[in-house]
Amino acid sequence: MVRLSPTPPGRRWPALGLAAGWTLLLVLLPWWLGLPLLLAPAAALLIPVGRLAGYAPAMRRGLRWGLPGWLVAVRLALGAGPRAWVAALLLALAAFSLLMLLENWLDRGRRRTPSPSPAAEWRELAMAPVGPPAVIIEVQPPAWREVSGDGGGPQGARHAGRTLTLADGVRLEGVEPRCATSPDGRWLAAPLAGRPGLALRDCRHGRTRRLRGWQLYGWQGGQPWLSRGDNQPPQALAHVLGQDPADGV
């Protein structure tokens, strides 16, 4: 049923007063006298008359408010027995059903805004992307090279007594005799000897980090990616150090 336009605030209370008075009038009148008062606006709505077209909203409100009053009058006329109650309830059911049919028939030509389909909304939500777009990161695996004591390793490195000495004199203590360098030559990594971990040398800035429990997974964009084991996803060095990758390492 399409709702009629709301009553302006300035007329709300007078309109409610008239509606309540109309309902009370039909309660006090005999039911056989109130019935023609209800059938008259219903007939005027079913048989359009040019002069009464502007009063259609008022007549429809009169039916809605007047029908309960007329049903109360019928109930008072039937008496107080149980059969009277059953008859009154059946009559009320039939009367309100006829009123709903009348309302739907009068609104048959109105255009209704279709409600959105819940299935369509769920389908759109299911197909919508969740989270940021996926980015495929290709990590180049490290190429480990054995280092001996003759200085032929990467960066001119040589190994002796668990110590890796680079060409510039920097010494990495407690590492294995093998190392790997990044494709751009900035980083040099050597596993710690006797325990899980990694010695990572930034040859460009002259800094060395010892990362216990981490191993070199590979290189991406010239940066080392580290992992704690085969079952753990690799992480960039900036994430391992708790830094913002945009700041650089």
Secondary structure, DSSP 4 states (H G I P E B T S, - for coil): -PPPPPPPHHHHHHHHHHHHHHHHHHHHS-HHHHHHHHHHHHHHHHS--GGGGGGHHHHHHHHHHHHHHHHHHHHHHH-SSHHHHHHHHHHHHHHHHHHHHHHHHHTTTS--PPPPPHHHHHHHHHHS--SSPP-----BPP--EE--TTS-SGGG-EEETTEEE-TTS-EEESB-SEEEE-TTS-EEEEEBSSSSEEEEEETTTTEEEEEET-EEEEEETTEEEEESSTTS--EEHHHHTT--GGG--
